[in-house]
Amino acid sequence: MNKNIKLALKHGAKIIPFKNLPKEYQYALIHYMAVDGEAWEASDQLAASYKVYWKKGDRSIIKRALRNKKSMEFYVTKYGDWKFGVADIPTEKIVSRIMQEREIKKDFDSFPEYQKWAKGSAYWPRHPRKNRWPCILSSFNDEALEDGWSRFHVYSSRGDSNIPCVFYPKNCEPKKVRRKFT
């Protein structure tokens, strides 16, 4: 079993259908799957927001489209039965996993040194203290997070004791849409 999933299970992970996840978890997954990636289809509202974003450069239009009632109905209808794991994992446990990553371990002697570098090399948007979007745990053993690095750094640098996380349990897709790989 994947190290990240083991860590989540050790800290009370639950498997929940997408339709029952807290809204912030839904937003983070939709953003990752349909905005940053193409694993999920874009709702009409989200697709329309791309055009405005590319024209005006206003990223907030995408977040408004995510929160649009029709857009959410689209995702809950289409992906509502897909299952995801959720857990609040102590920050120090995530830090420990990150510091085990080969490149980070090789380049940095400590987490504060790594975080200082990370803060200087990327834009960290503001993230609220309440209703936090989760970080997405990696499905691979050689990395801690698949997405949500800036969220993680904001949460950990301000002293949050736990990091909300979501992960893909084995066979998260409903049987009717599972693909067979040969």
Secondary structure, 3 states (H helix, E strand, C coil): CCHHHHHHHHCCCEEEEHHHCCHHHHHHHHHHHHHHCCCCCCCHHHHHHHHHHHHHCCCHHHHHHHHCHHHHHHHHHHHCCCEEEEEEEEHHHHHHHHHCCHHHHHHCCCHHHHHHHHHHHCCCCCCCCCCCCCEEECCCCCCCEEECHHHHHHHHHCCCCEEEEEECCCCCCCHHHCCCCC
